[in-house]
Amino acid sequence: MLNIFYSFWYGKVTLWKAYWLVGELLNVVVMLVIFNIEIYIFNNNNFIQLLPFLNFSQFHIFSKLLILIWSIYITVGIWRSAENYKGNFIWTVLTLLVLSYRVFTMRLVFFS
């Protein structure tokens, strides 16, 4: 199991798996878990009316740290997979642009 996490971190997973399976599908699952942690463990329902805008400003610091750590993990893994990609160059460029946008918007987690 740890081998899967290491191979993703070092970009040894194919780009489509890294981006679509981990970066999109698994990311949704992790974010839903974090939302449930906020609601059921920290008893925080203040963000629910803001949910369509994904405003993390009222999250507990623990949830913010989980989001930060998870985002760093998936960004590095997908970035390295994009660098190792041997196919059409446009997919590498588009992936790196999307990841750059995600990193840029991460400031919203701590500074919104």
N, C-alpha and C positions, 0 to 999 in steps of 0.2 A: 504493500500500500504506500509506504513512504517513497518507494521507487517511482511511483506515478507522480507524486508531488515534486520530487527532485527533477525528473525528466521534463516536467512542465516548466519549472523554474529556470532550467538551463536551455530552454527552447528546443528541446528534442522532440516535441510534439508537432505534428503537421500544423500548418497555419490555420486551415479551416477548422480543425478540432480545437485548437487553442482559442481562436476568436469566437466561433459559434457555440461550442459546447461549454467552454469554461467562461469566456468573457461575456457571453450573453445568457445562456440558459442557467448555468450554475450561479452566475452573478445574481439573477433574479431570485433564486432559492435562498442564497445567503442574505440578500436584502430583506426578504420576507421573514427570515429567522430573526434578523436584527430588529425589524419592526415589531415582531411579537415579543422580543425581549423588552423593548421599550414599553409596550402596553402591559404585559403580564408580570414582569419582574420589577420594573421601575415605576409602574403605575402611571405612566405618562400618556395621556390621551390628547394633549394639547396640539400635537402636530397633525392629527387626523384631518381636520378641515383644510390643512395646507398640503395634503398628500399629493394632489396632482402636480404640484410645483416642486416636490422633493426638497422642501426646506428642512434642513437638519439642525437649525439653530437651537431648537428646544430639546434636542436629544441629550441624554445623559453622556458624560464624558467617556464612560466605558463603551457605549455604542459608537461614539465618534472614533475612538481608537480602533475598534473592530473594523469600522469602515475604512479607516486609513490603512491599516495593516493588510486587509483584504485587497484594497485597491492597488497598493504597491505590489503585492504578490501577482495579481492578474496582469497588471501593466508590464511588469518586467518579463513575465513568462510569454505574453503575447508579443512584446517587442522583440525578444530574442528569437521567437519562432519566425517572425517577419524577416529578421536579418538572415536566418538560415534558409528562407524560402527560395527555391530554385526556379519557380515558375515565372509567369508574366510579372514584370516589374510594377505594373500599375496596382496590383493587389498589395504589394509591399508598401507603396506610397500611400494608398488609401488607408491601410491599416495603421500606419504610423501617424497619419493625420487625425484619425479618430482617437487614437491613444493620446495624442497631444492635446486634443480638445478635452478629453476626460481628465487629464492631469490639470489642465487650466481650470476646469470647473471644480476640482477638489478643494479649492480655497473656500468654496461655499460651505463645506462641512464645518470648518472651524471659524470662519470669519463672517458668517451671515447673521 
